[in-house]
């Protein structure tokens, strides 16, 4: 029995070797490989159809929409949204979206959260900070942090040069903790120190009023008279206007707290002409 089995073993391997090199084996092997490739292709194609691989939703333009409209549009497209900021002093209709991230037409997957900024109906109110006792430089940094603006600077004789002695709102002293609208303009009473202390007049040409006001404050000066030309017809024009002339001129040495009169226009040719003349 054992001897018969031993005789059959060489015959089995010999037949197997012949089969492996036969055309039938090669034909079946190629067929198996092709079937495997087809199977993998069908599998990946099916997954693409199910998961929408490589595709994305176009983010709609939510700007100008009310929150109610945003909810409806986001739900229809299977998107989420979150309000991350609200502002009052900004272009746009109150109660609507004024900015979004990602922007409109950006490709995202379903379920993505869109971040929105809306314009509020009422201005945000914050407790008035206490700026007294700090330098003008420190006060300016703190004012910007709290979302406020520096207005007029009034200097009075005091040894605490350029330190805030009093904070004013609409011409009256305002105590720390008093609720105030964000974006409000705060005036400061500062120490003059030596009465002959001077500073350099900055170049305000080409700047809008808000920027020029902060620039003059940085140099311990004030904006004086505002003179608008005939191109300014509306309130919005006055906001968009830029300075094309100033007095005193740039680099003049004047006493701290002094005013700078400015001329404003929407005509950029005036700005260019005045710049070239200097």
HUMOFEN-V452902 format. One line per field, one symbol per residue. ss: DSSP state (@ for helix, = for strand, . for the rest). psi: psi as a letter, one per 20 degrees, with the letter a starting at -180 (. if undefined). burial: I if it has 16 or more other C-alpha atoms within 10 Angstrom, else O. A space follows every 10 residues. Layout:
ss=???
psi=???
burial=???
This chain:
ss=.@@@@@@@@@ @@@@@@@@@@ ..@@@@@@@@ @@@@@@@@@@ @@@@@@@@@@ @.....==.. .....=@@@@ @@@@@@...= =======... .....===== =.....==.. ..=======. ....===... ....=@@@@@ @@@@@...== ========== =.=======. .==.....== =...====== =......=== .......=@@ @@@@@@@@.. .=======.. ....@@@@@@ .======... ..===...== =====..@@@ @@@@@@@.
psi=ghhgghhhgh hghghgghgh jqhgghghgg gggghggggg ghghgghhhg ilpirrqppr oipiqrhghg gggghhjlqr qpoiqpqgnq qrqpjrpiqq prrqipprqq iqpppqpqpq hqqppqppro iqirrhgggg ghghhjkrqp cqpppqpqim pkqohqpqol jqqpqpippq ppiqppqqpq phcpijprrp proipiqrgg ghghghhhjk rqpdppopai iohrhhghhi qqpiqqprrq jqprqqiqqo qqpqrioihg ggghghh.
burial=OOOOOOOOOO OOOOOOOOOO OOOOOOOOOO OOOOOOOOOO OOOOOOOOOO OOOOOOIOII IIIIIIIOOI OOIIOOOOII IOOOOIIIOO OOIIIIIIII OIIOOOOIIO OOIIIIIIII OOOOOIOIII IIOIIIOOII OIIOOOOIII IIIIIIOOOI IIIIIIIIOO OOOIIOOOOI IIIIIIIIII IIIOOOOIII IIIIIIIIIO OIIIIIIOII IIIOOOOIOO OIOOOOOIOO IIIIIIOIOO OOOIIIIIII IIIIIIIOOI IOOOOOOO
